């Protein structure tokens, strides 16, 4: 290898690019304008270093390339095979193998030489996880179904035209009747159960909810549901302790802390006071835990113990993190990131953490107690949904990553890429790109560990739901990763093992009998939508993006009969305007006031564009027969909510989801991208009691419009 002079520099650069490609980094890519781009050498070096592949000079590049070649020769941590297809792997001298199933069944299988240097075993017909072994060799095997369950299978109907609702869980209310013990200050799992029961009785098949991942109990100022501490556990602020421990226990605890008036005040706010709610609820829950520990009935104590045992190492680690985080928050303040803790506490399996856990057992057990109550609450909401007749029930939401200073990053350090955050490259809407400040799985670690962390996460997300929406599902194919401290434009795409991950999603969905939805909005790689359709994953058809090629001024709205069928249909998402907000251009006003307009944009030009778009949507509604021909040619001043809902509901997709905000005709959206505290993101509460949501006259009329359109497709 030449290593000096001009030729040496060129050679090193070429070898650097080759190493990056070998490490699954896309050296060349195409931007949103269709222009070819190449990642700069310094960005490649930074990326490779974060992947554990030093590339500072020619020698390091050579050594890192050799390491990758050696890893490629290792047996994968998990052999993934299709149900009903022969099991093949690299040839071994053994002629018989023992096959162990999840149910404990064992059988001996005979091996055959496939003729190409590989060993072939008979097909395994039933999906699931197996172990294949001999006296000297062992391999984990995942036998995957062809597809995850679809709406037709779950609802047991050939051509489903189901509908459901989507809710921001924190926004829900439940009537407290003046009783402070019932004033939660935030939507909780009991409110969710009541909404699920009401929706199921009204005919809904599904209720999609915002993420319920564990946050930071000691630091409730971090409340974005898409920036969690861990995706393995639940947000303890959604607990209604009375659902498990009874109203008397809750009333006693609230009386003991003397904060009944504060509970009523917090519950009466139109915007959630997350820190205030958290302080109150943690005090109540701690008092209830102390009473539970001393006085609870033995049956409840036994249930708690069984939960703790079943949770194993992952649960203990999360509880230890929560206790340690609370300890370090006062002295460290904003620097409470676990990477700033004393060295002996940064290793979750180390002696320092074990000693701390032993000395603070009561604190550790308290956080396990919270997870027990939360799990009971979410399970109860799903049970309420199914009891009310929902064929699917709750559809959870899986965030794209976790906070790098959180529980999951601390407890699963070997599985996480250090110093790289998911994001998005510059595009027409975000000219500077996006950096989300989250974690991402290491593709190398996934491969070498048999996807253990990925499977663990999927199981946690599916255990108490009937479906799952995977946020930014494009990240299963490639993720735009940004080095710590760098501009979002100075990142690169890292490829992920899409086929393996999709097949494991299908397997876990099959095992849990769950529907899978992939949020496939944005710049979609060629063939991606077809691939997720093959494995039974539904994409998303969002009204605002269903345009005919974005050609013309304005581009016509596509008629719903032409929308992709392998998807759910919806009016909007939490990051986009509601029907009323879009019609009025509300988000344009917000962006103008907060100086979020792009280069060359003005509020006047954007509102003029929105006026043209309103005309285009009005014309599309007319063509679809969603408004009468006796209506004026020009769109009205008020948003035609029912007509828009009929329009979306007429898409021939198996499931339509409508946000509660659109059923209520609300103007404001839950989240405005690009803002943190200048817009009330994740704080708005609804004014309607969850149990009586569908009794609202406006809601009832809009649901009637949806049901009429859905029945018309049958």
Residue pairs with C-beta under 8 A, 6 or more apart in sequence:
1 11
1 15
1 58
1 62
2 8
2 11
3 11
3 12
3 58
8 58
11 58
12 57
12 58
12 61
13 41
15 58
15 61
15 62
15 65
16 41
16 44
16 45
16 48
16 55
16 61
17 27
17 44
18 65
19 48
19 53
19 55
19 61
19 64
19 65
19 68
20 27
20 39
20 44
20 47
20 48
20 55
20 492
21 27
22 65
22 68
23 48
23 51
23 53
23 64
23 68
24 443
24 494
24 495
24 496
25 39
25 44
25 47
25 48
25 51
25 492
25 493
25 494
25 495
26 39
26 478
26 492
26 493
26 494
26 495
27 38
27 39
27 44
27 492
28 36
28 37
28 38
28 39
29 36
29 37
29 39
29 425
29 492
29 493
30 36
30 37
31 37
31 425
31 426
31 427
32 425
32 426
32 427
32 428
32 523
33 428
39 47
39 492
40 490
43 483
43 486
43 490
43 491
43 492
44 55
44 492
45 55
45 56
46 483
46 486
47 420
47 481
47 483
47 491
47 492
47 494
48 54
48 55
48 64
49 55
49 56
50 417
50 418
50 419
50 420
50 481
50 483
51 417
51 442
51 444
51 494
52 444
53 64
53 67
53 68
54 60
54 63
54 64
55 61
55 64
71 444
71 447
71 448
74 448
75 89
75 90
75 139
76 447
76 448
76 450
77 140
77 447
77 448
77 449
77 450
77 451
77 452
78 140
78 141
78 142
78 450
78 451
79 87
79 89
79 132
79 139
79 140
79 141
79 142
80 141
80 142
80 144
80 500
80 503
80 504
81 87
81 88
81 124
81 141
81 142
81 143
81 144
82 143
82 144
82 146
82 503
83 123
83 124
83 125
83 126
83 127
83 143
83 144
83 145
83 146
84 123
84 124
84 125
85 123
86 114
86 120
86 121
86 122
86 123
87 120
87 121
87 122
87 123
87 124
87 132
87 141
88 114
88 118
88 119
88 120
88 121
89 118
89 119
89 139
90 117
90 118
90 119
91 113
91 117
91 118
91 119
92 111
92 119
92 134
92 137
94 111
94 134
94 137
95 110
95 111
96 108
96 109
96 110
96 111
96 134
97 108
97 109
97 111
97 121
97 132
97 133
97 134
98 106
98 107
98 108
98 109
98 132
98 133
98 134
99 106
99 107
99 108
99 109
99 121
99 124
99 130
99 131
99 132
100 106
100 130
100 131
100 132
100 133
101 126
101 128
101 130
102 128
102 129
102 130
109 121
109 122
110 121
110 122
111 119
111 120
111 121
112 119
112 120
112 121
113 119
113 120
114 120
121 132
124 130
124 141
124 143
126 143
127 143
127 144
127 145
127 507
127 510
127 511
128 142
128 143
128 507
128 511
129 140
129 141
129 142
129 143
130 140
130 141
130 142
130 143
131 138
131 139
131 140
131 141
132 138
132 139
132 140
132 141
133 139
140 450
142 503
142 504
142 507
143 507
144 503
144 504
144 506
144 507
144 510
145 506
145 507
145 510
146 506
146 535
146 536
147 506
147 534
147 535
147 536
148 505
148 506
148 509
148 510
148 514
148 515
148 516
148 535
148 536
148 537
149 509
149 510
149 513
149 514
149 515
149 536
150 515
150 536
150 538
150 654
151 160
151 162
151 205
151 392
151 515
151 538
151 654
151 655
152 158
152 159
152 160
152 654
154 391
154 392
154 466
154 513
154 515
155 162
155 205
155 391
155 392
156 391
159 714
160 205
160 654
160 655
161 652
161 654
161 710
161 711
161 713
161 714
162 205
162 206
162 391
162 392
162 654
162 655
162 656
162 710
163 203
163 204
163 205
163 649
163 655
163 656
163 657
163 658
163 706
163 707
163 710
164 199
164 204
164 205
164 206
164 207
164 208
164 390
164 392
164 395
164 655
164 656
164 657
164 658
165 199
165 204
165 206
165 207
165 208
165 657
165 658
165 659
165 660
165 663
166 207
166 208
166 209
166 395
166 570
166 657
166 658
166 659
166 660
167 187
167 192
167 195
167 207
167 208
167 209
167 210
167 659
167 660
168 187
168 209
168 210
168 574
168 660
168 670
168 682
168 684
169 187
169 191
169 192
169 209
169 210
169 212
169 238
170 186
170 187
170 210
170 225
170 238
170 272
170 682
170 683
170 685
171 187
171 660
171 670
171 684
171 685
171 686
172 187
172 188
172 191
172 192
172 195
172 685
172 686
172 690
173 187
173 191
173 267
173 685
173 686
173 687
173 688
173 689
173 690
174 182
174 184
174 188
174 190
174 191
174 194
174 689
174 690
174 691
175 182
175 689
175 691
175 692
176 182
176 183
176 184
176 264
176 267
178 264
180 254
180 259
180 260
180 261
180 263
180 264
181 242
181 247
181 250
181 251
181 254
181 260
181 263
182 242
183 263
183 264
183 266
183 267
184 190
184 191
184 240
184 267
184 277
184 281
185 263
185 266
185 267
185 269
185 272
185 273
185 276
185 277
185 280
185 281
186 237
186 238
186 272
186 274
186 277
186 685
187 238
187 685
187 690
188 237
188 238
188 239
188 240
188 377
189 238
189 239
189 240
189 243
189 374
189 377
189 378
189 380
189 381
190 240
190 242
190 243
190 377
190 380
191 240
191 690
192 207
192 209
192 238
192 378
192 381
192 394
192 690
193 377
193 380
193 381
193 383
193 384
193 385
194 384
194 690
194 691
195 207
195 690
195 691
195 693
196 207
196 381
196 382
196 384
196 385
196 388
196 390
196 393
196 394
197 384
197 385
197 387
197 388
197 691
198 388
198 690
198 691
198 692
198 693
198 694
199 207
199 385
199 388
199 390
199 693
199 694
200 384
200 385
200 386
200 387
200 388
200 389
200 390
201 388
201 389
201 694
202 694
202 703
203 389
203 703
203 707
204 390
205 390
205 391
205 392
205 655
206 390
206 391
206 392
206 393
206 394
206 395
206 466
206 467
206 515
206 655
206 657
207 385
207 390
207 393
207 394
207 395
208 394
208 395
208 397
208 467
208 469
208 517
208 657
209 394
209 395
209 396
209 397
210 225
210 397
210 574
210 670
211 225
211 226
211 228
211 396
211 397
211 398
211 399
211 471
212 225
212 234
212 235
212 238
212 374
212 378
212 396
212 397
213 225
213 228
213 229
213 230
213 231
213 233
213 234
213 235
213 399
213 402
214 228
214 229
214 230
214 231
214 232
214 233
214 234
214 235
214 236
214 318
214 371
214 407
215 222
215 223
215 228
215 229
215 235
215 236
215 237
216 222
216 229
216 325
216 403
216 406
217 236
217 278
217 282
217 322
217 325
217 326
217 367
217 370
218 322
218 325
218 326
218 329
219 325
219 329
219 336
220 237
220 274
220 275
220 277
220 278
220 279
221 274
221 275
222 403
223 274
223 682
224 681
224 682
225 235
225 397
225 399
225 682
226 399
226 400
226 436
226 471
227 399
227 402
227 403
227 436
227 437
227 438
228 235
228 399
228 402
228 403
228 406
228 408
229 321
229 402
229 403
229 406
229 407
229 408
230 318
230 402
230 406
230 407
230 408
230 411
231 398
231 399
231 402
231 408
231 457
231 460
231 461
232 314
232 318
232 407
232 408
232 456
232 457
232 460
233 315
233 318
233 371
233 374
233 407
233 460
234 371
234 374
234 375
234 378
235 374
236 281
236 285
236 367
236 370
236 371
236 373
236 374
237 274
237 277
237 278
237 281
238 374
238 377
238 378
239 281
239 285
239 370
239 373
239 374
239 377
240 377
241 249
241 250
241 253
241 284
241 285
241 288
241 373
242 249
242 250
243 373
243 376
243 377
243 380
244 300
244 372
244 373
244 376
244 377
245 288
245 292
245 296
245 300
245 373
249 288
249 291
249 292
250 284
250 288
252 291
253 284
253 285
253 287
253 288
253 291
254 260
254 263
254 284
256 287
257 280
257 283
257 284
257 287
259 280
259 283
259 284
262 276
262 280
263 280
266 273
266 276
266 277
266 280
269 685
270 684
270 685
270 687
271 680
271 683
271 684
271 685
272 682
272 683
272 684
272 685
274 683
285 366
285 369
285 370
285 373
286 366
289 365
289 366
289 369
292 300
292 301
292 304
292 369
293 362
293 365
296 304
303 372
304 368
304 369
304 372
307 368
307 371
307 372
307 375
308 315
308 365
308 368
308 372
311 368
311 371
314 411
314 456
315 368
315 371
316 357
316 364
316 368
317 348
317 407
317 410
317 411
318 367
318 371
318 407
318 411
319 364
319 365
319 366
319 367
319 368
319 371
320 348
320 353
320 356
320 357
320 364
321 338
321 348
321 406
321 407
321 410
321 411
322 367
322 407
323 356
323 357
323 360
323 363
323 364
323 366
323 367
324 338
324 341
324 345
324 353
324 356
325 336
325 338
325 407
326 363
328 336
328 338
328 340
328 341
329 336
332 340
336 405
337 404
337 405
338 345
338 346
338 405
338 409
338 410
339 346
339 405
342 352
344 350
344 351
344 352
344 353
345 352
345 353
345 356
346 410
347 353
348 410
348 411
348 413
357 364
375 463
375 464
378 394
378 464
378 465
379 464
381 394
381 464
382 393
382 394
382 464
382 465
382 466
385 393
385 394
385 466
386 393
386 466
390 466
392 466
392 467
392 515
392 655
393 465
393 466
393 467
394 464
394 465
394 466
394 467
395 465
395 466
395 467
395 468
395 469
395 515
395 517
395 657
396 461
396 462
396 465
396 467
396 468
396 469
397 468
397 469
397 471
398 457
398 461
398 468
398 469
398 470
398 471
399 438
399 471
400 422
400 436
400 438
400 471
400 472
400 475
401 421
401 422
401 436
401 438
401 439
401 440
402 408
402 409
402 438
402 439
403 409
403 437
403 438
403 439
404 416
404 418
404 421
404 437
404 438
404 439
408 416
408 439
409 416
409 439
412 453
414 442
414 445
414 449
415 441
415 442
415 445
415 446
415 449
415 452
415 453
416 439
416 440
416 441
416 442
416 445
417 439
417 440
417 441
417 442
417 481
419 483
419 484
420 440
420 481
420 482
420 483
420 484
420 494
421 435
421 436
421 437
421 438
421 439
421 440
421 481
421 482
421 484
422 436
422 438
422 439
422 440
422 472
422 475
422 479
422 480
422 481
422 482
423 433
423 434
423 435
423 436
423 480
423 481
423 482
423 488
423 491
424 430
424 433
424 434
424 480
424 488
424 522
425 433
425 480
425 488
425 489
425 491
426 432
426 433
426 488
426 489
427 433
427 523
429 598
430 674
431 598
431 599
432 487
432 488
432 489
433 480
433 482
433 487
433 488
433 489
433 491
434 488
435 482
435 487
435 488
435 491
440 475
440 479
440 481
440 494
441 453
441 454
441 496
443 494
443 495
443 496
443 497
445 453
446 453
446 454
446 496
446 497
446 501
447 497
451 500
451 501
451 504
454 501
454 504
455 504
455 508
458 468
458 504
458 505
458 508
459 508
459 512
461 468
462 468
462 508
462 509
462 512
462 514
463 512
465 512
465 514
466 513
466 514
466 515
467 514
467 515
467 516
467 517
468 509
468 514
468 515
468 516
468 517
469 517
469 518
469 519
470 476
470 505
470 516
470 517
470 518
470 519
470 537
471 519
472 519
472 522
473 518
473 519
473 520
473 532
473 537
474 520
474 522
474 523
474 524
474 525
474 528
475 496
476 496
476 498
476 501
476 502
476 505
477 495
477 496
477 498
477 525
477 528
478 493
478 494
478 495
478 496
478 525
479 493
479 494
479 496
480 491
480 492
480 493
481 491
481 492
481 493
481 494
482 488
482 490
482 491
483 490
483 491
498 531
499 531
502 531
502 532
502 535
502 537
503 535
505 516
505 535
505 537
506 516
506 535
506 536
506 537
508 514
509 515
509 516
509 536
515 538
515 655
516 536
516 537
516 538
517 537
517 538
517 539
517 540
517 568
518 532
518 537
518 538
518 539
518 540
519 540
519 573
520 528
520 529
520 532
520 539
520 540
521 540
521 542
521 545
521 573
529 539
529 564
529 566
532 539
533 539
533 566
538 566
538 567
538 568
538 653
538 654
538 655
539 564
539 566
539 567
539 568
540 567
540 568
540 570
540 573
541 563
541 564
541 567
541 568
541 569
541 570
541 651
541 653
542 570
542 571
542 572
542 573
542 576
543 557
543 569
543 570
543 571
543 572
543 644
543 647
543 648
544 572
544 576
544 577
544 582
546 557
546 558
546 560
546 563
547 555
547 556
547 557
547 558
548 555
548 556
548 557
548 558
549 555
553 612
554 609
554 612
554 613
554 615
554 616
555 616
556 616
556 619
556 620
557 616
557 617
557 619
557 620
558 620
559 620
559 623
559 624
560 569
560 624
560 647
560 648
560 650
560 651
560 652
561 650
561 651
561 652
563 569
563 651
563 652
563 653
564 653
565 652
565 653
565 654
566 653
567 653
568 653
568 654
568 655
568 656
568 657
569 648
569 649
569 651
569 653
569 655
569 656
569 657
570 648
570 656
570 657
570 658
570 659
571 578
571 579
571 644
571 645
571 648
571 658
571 659
571 662
572 578
572 579
572 582
572 659
572 662
572 669
574 659
574 669
574 670
574 671
575 669
575 671
575 672
575 673
576 582
576 669
577 586
577 587
577 669
578 659
578 661
578 662
578 666
578 667
578 668
578 669
579 639
579 641
579 644
579 645
579 662
579 665
580 586
580 639
580 641
580 662
580 665
580 666
580 667
581 587
581 666
581 667
581 668
581 669
582 610
582 639
583 614
583 638
583 639
584 639
584 667
585 606
585 607
585 610
586 667
586 668
586 669
587 669
587 672
588 603
588 606
588 607
588 610
589 603
590 596
590 672
590 679
591 597
591 603
591 606
591 672
591 674
592 602
592 603
592 606
594 672
594 674
594 675
594 678
594 679
596 674
596 675
597 603
597 606
614 635
615 634
615 635
617 635
617 644
618 627
618 634
618 635
618 640
620 647
621 627
621 640
621 643
621 644
621 647
622 629
622 631
624 646
624 647
624 650
626 643
626 644
626 646
626 647
626 650
627 640
627 643
639 665
641 662
641 665
641 702
642 701
642 702
642 705
643 705
645 658
645 662
645 702
645 705
645 706
645 709
646 705
646 706
646 708
646 709
647 709
648 656
648 658
649 656
649 658
649 705
649 706
649 709
649 710
650 709
650 712
650 713
652 713
656 706
656 710
658 702
658 706
660 686
660 693
661 668
661 669
661 670
662 702
663 693
663 698
663 699
663 702
663 703
664 686
664 688
664 696
664 698
664 699
665 698
665 702
668 684
670 681
670 682
670 684
671 679
671 681
671 682
672 679
672 681
675 681
688 696
688 699
693 699
694 700
694 703
